Protein backbone atom coordinates (compact mmCIF):
# COMPACT_ATOMS: atom_id res chain seq x y z
CA UNK A 1 0.00 0.00 0.00
CA UNK A 2 1.41 3.39 -1.01
CA UNK A 3 0.18 6.56 0.68
CA UNK A 4 -0.42 9.81 -1.18
CA UNK A 5 2.31 11.51 0.84
CA UNK A 6 4.78 8.89 -0.39
CA UNK A 7 3.83 9.64 -3.99
CA UNK A 8 4.49 13.33 -3.31
CA UNK A 9 7.86 12.49 -1.74
CA UNK A 10 8.76 10.33 -4.73
CA UNK A 11 7.73 12.98 -7.26
CA UNK A 12 9.77 15.60 -5.39
CA UNK A 13 12.89 13.42 -5.11
CA UNK A 14 12.92 9.73 -5.99
CA UNK A 15 16.34 9.19 -4.40
CA UNK A 16 15.20 10.71 -1.11
CA UNK A 17 12.11 8.49 -1.16
CA UNK A 18 14.23 5.41 -1.81
CA UNK A 19 16.72 6.26 0.94
CA UNK A 20 13.93 6.76 3.45
CA UNK A 21 11.48 4.00 2.51
CA UNK A 22 13.74 1.25 1.14
CA UNK A 23 17.16 1.79 2.72
CA UNK A 24 15.75 2.98 6.06
CA UNK A 25 17.97 6.07 6.22
CA UNK A 26 16.82 9.24 7.95
CA UNK A 27 18.01 12.71 6.95
CA UNK A 28 20.50 14.43 9.21
CA UNK A 29 19.76 17.67 11.00
CA UNK A 30 16.43 16.78 12.57
CA UNK A 31 17.25 18.80 15.71
CA UNK A 32 18.33 21.76 13.60
CA UNK A 33 15.08 21.69 11.63
CA UNK A 34 13.06 21.44 14.86
CA UNK A 35 14.91 24.46 16.25
CA UNK A 36 14.17 26.33 13.02
CA UNK A 37 10.47 25.51 13.29
CA UNK A 38 10.43 26.84 16.87
CA UNK A 39 12.31 29.99 15.82
CA UNK A 40 9.88 30.67 12.97
CA UNK A 41 6.90 30.16 15.29
CA UNK A 42 8.36 32.62 17.81
CA UNK A 43 9.07 35.13 15.05
CA UNK A 44 5.49 34.76 13.76
CA UNK A 45 4.12 35.55 17.21
CA UNK A 46 6.38 38.61 17.44
CA UNK A 47 5.21 39.85 14.04
CA UNK A 48 1.56 39.38 15.04
CA UNK A 49 2.15 41.26 18.29
CA UNK A 50 3.94 44.13 16.57
CA UNK A 51 1.14 44.41 14.02
CA UNK A 52 -1.45 44.60 16.78
CA UNK A 53 0.66 47.16 18.66
CA UNK A 54 0.94 49.28 15.52
CA UNK A 55 -2.83 49.33 15.04
CA UNK A 56 -3.39 50.17 18.71
CA UNK A 57 -0.91 53.03 18.37
CA UNK A 58 -2.64 54.38 15.28
CA UNK A 59 -6.01 54.23 17.04
CA UNK A 60 -4.55 56.07 20.04
CA UNK A 61 -3.03 58.68 17.73
CA UNK A 62 -6.36 59.21 15.96
CA UNK A 63 -8.15 59.51 19.29
CA UNK A 64 -5.59 62.04 20.49
CA UNK A 65 -5.88 64.12 17.33
CA UNK A 66 -9.67 64.03 17.58
CA UNK A 67 -9.56 65.22 21.20
CA UNK A 68 -7.08 67.96 20.25
CA UNK A 69 -9.37 69.21 17.50
CA UNK A 70 -12.51 69.06 19.63
CA UNK A 71 -11.06 70.77 22.68
C-alpha positions as CSV (number, residue, x, y, z in Angstrom):
1,X,0.0,0.0,0.0
2,X,1.4,3.4,-1.0
3,X,0.2,6.6,0.7
4,X,-0.4,9.8,-1.2
5,X,2.3,11.5,0.8
6,X,4.8,8.9,-0.4
7,X,3.8,9.6,-4.0
8,X,4.5,13.3,-3.3
9,X,7.9,12.5,-1.7
10,X,8.8,10.3,-4.7
11,X,7.7,13.0,-7.3
12,X,9.8,15.6,-5.4
13,X,12.9,13.4,-5.1
14,X,12.9,9.7,-6.0
15,X,16.3,9.2,-4.4
16,X,15.2,10.7,-1.1
17,X,12.1,8.5,-1.2
18,X,14.2,5.4,-1.8
19,X,16.7,6.3,0.9
20,X,13.9,6.8,3.5
21,X,11.5,4.0,2.5
22,X,13.7,1.2,1.1
23,X,17.2,1.8,2.7
24,X,15.8,3.0,6.1
25,X,18.0,6.1,6.2
26,X,16.8,9.2,8.0
27,X,18.0,12.7,7.0
28,X,20.5,14.4,9.2
29,X,19.8,17.7,11.0
30,X,16.4,16.8,12.6
31,X,17.3,18.8,15.7
32,X,18.3,21.8,13.6
33,X,15.1,21.7,11.6
34,X,13.1,21.4,14.9
35,X,14.9,24.5,16.3
36,X,14.2,26.3,13.0
37,X,10.5,25.5,13.3
38,X,10.4,26.8,16.9
39,X,12.3,30.0,15.8
40,X,9.9,30.7,13.0
41,X,6.9,30.2,15.3
42,X,8.4,32.6,17.8
43,X,9.1,35.1,15.0
44,X,5.5,34.8,13.8
45,X,4.1,35.6,17.2
46,X,6.4,38.6,17.4
47,X,5.2,39.8,14.0
48,X,1.6,39.4,15.0
49,X,2.2,41.3,18.3
50,X,3.9,44.1,16.6
51,X,1.1,44.4,14.0
52,X,-1.5,44.6,16.8
53,X,0.7,47.2,18.7
54,X,0.9,49.3,15.5
55,X,-2.8,49.3,15.0
56,X,-3.4,50.2,18.7
57,X,-0.9,53.0,18.4
58,X,-2.6,54.4,15.3
59,X,-6.0,54.2,17.0
60,X,-4.5,56.1,20.0
61,X,-3.0,58.7,17.7
62,X,-6.4,59.2,16.0
63,X,-8.2,59.5,19.3
64,X,-5.6,62.0,20.5
65,X,-5.9,64.1,17.3
66,X,-9.7,64.0,17.6
67,X,-9.6,65.2,21.2
68,X,-7.1,68.0,20.2
69,X,-9.4,69.2,17.5
70,X,-12.5,69.1,19.6
71,X,-11.1,70.8,22.7
